[in-house]
Amino acid sequence: MPAAGEQDCRVDGELRRLVNSLKAGEVDLVVAGHAHAWLSGEHTGVPIVETPGQGIFVGRARILIDPKSGMPIAGGVSVDPLIPVCRAQDPDSQVCGPQYAGYEGVAMPKADVAAMVEEARLRVAPVCAQVVAEADEDILTGRAVETPLGNLTADLMREAAAEVGQDGSVRWADLAFTNHGSVRDSLRKGPITMCDLHRVWPFNDPLVEVRLSGAEVQRLAEFWVGKVGKVPAVSGVRVGRLGGGKVSVHTQDNQLLDAVREYRVVTSAYLVKGGDRLDSFFRKIPPQRIRILTTEPTYRDAFARVLKGRFRITAPKVGRIEGL
């Protein structure tokens, strides 16, 4: 991230590859997103703007238009420093004061917006008050390789897809995985309410069961780690790095997966449909082996059911991801 006010646009990853692939004059402006990056400037002559997200900055570009053609004038596109959304002026802040070129004053609250928020809050207050579980400790998350809440999320996926055998025994799914980006906040010690679940797991896609062979699980792990460059939160397996860029996948008791055995794998519809580029993997899986779990409309609702059954929860230990 550039220092406050710095105009050097330090792009990397997919954005760098995209901009580097453009021909001269092909694109007038790139408005980037999703990466939570601070970008305001040019790369290889292409103006780029991106805000870190969460409404804390506003991006702004200036585009000079030819009145006759209605098209941007060559060289007439530029981006300004990001505009911070500041509740008060703070001389000790890098951006909330005149010391930062993009500062335009304090963002005053809007009464009509506040009224809309309060109306929505009152409407959901009865649901928010519903306690579904009690946390014995803080269960934390973060955009890290492995977190306790990421592990709990994957555990809840496996448990939510549990099946009851003919003998009455309950068996969880064999394994589960999810992306860390689907977990948006930590759970704090004490009562856990439905609103806490919405805050932590705000997305509305359902759980999906995919039946994969051990060899396919191995290929999925290698694709996600090697090609996508991310490490999932997992349950039921341990994932590590081998030499030569290979990835190991073992059961919880450190046994290699059976290459031909079919495992019940649970994840989210978001990932099966293409999140983290996983559609390139799942489109090769026969559709009859993919099943949307319809007991609850969203995985958050499924988690609520499981948590109510457990009620008291603790932070799962880390150690499922090694060397990644």
ZISUL-V588252 format. One line per field, one symbol per residue. phi: phi as a letter, one per 30 degrees, with the letter a starting at -180 (. if undefined). burial: # if it has 16 or more other ideal C-beta (glycine too) atoms within 10 Angstrom, else .. A space follows every 50 residues. Layout:
phi: ???
burial: ???
This chain:
phi: .ddeidcdcccbiddddddddddeidbdacccaidhccbalbbhicdbba cdjiicbcdbbcbdcdddcicddeiccbcceecdccdadbddddbclddc dddbjddddcdddedddddddddceddedddcabcdadccbldcdbbedd ddedddddddcdccdddidcbdedabbacdddccacccejdccddddddd bdccdddbcbcbdeddddddddddddddibbddbbjbbbbccdiidccbb ddcicddddcdccdccacdedddkehiddddddddeedccbddcebdbdd dddeddddddidbbdddckdcbic
burial: .#.#....#.#...#...#........#.#.#....#######..##### #.....#.###...............##########........###..# .##............................##.#...#.#...###### ###########..........#########.##..##....###.###.# #.#.##########.##########.....###########.....###. #.....#.....##########..##.#..##.......#..#..#.### ####.##.....#.##...##...
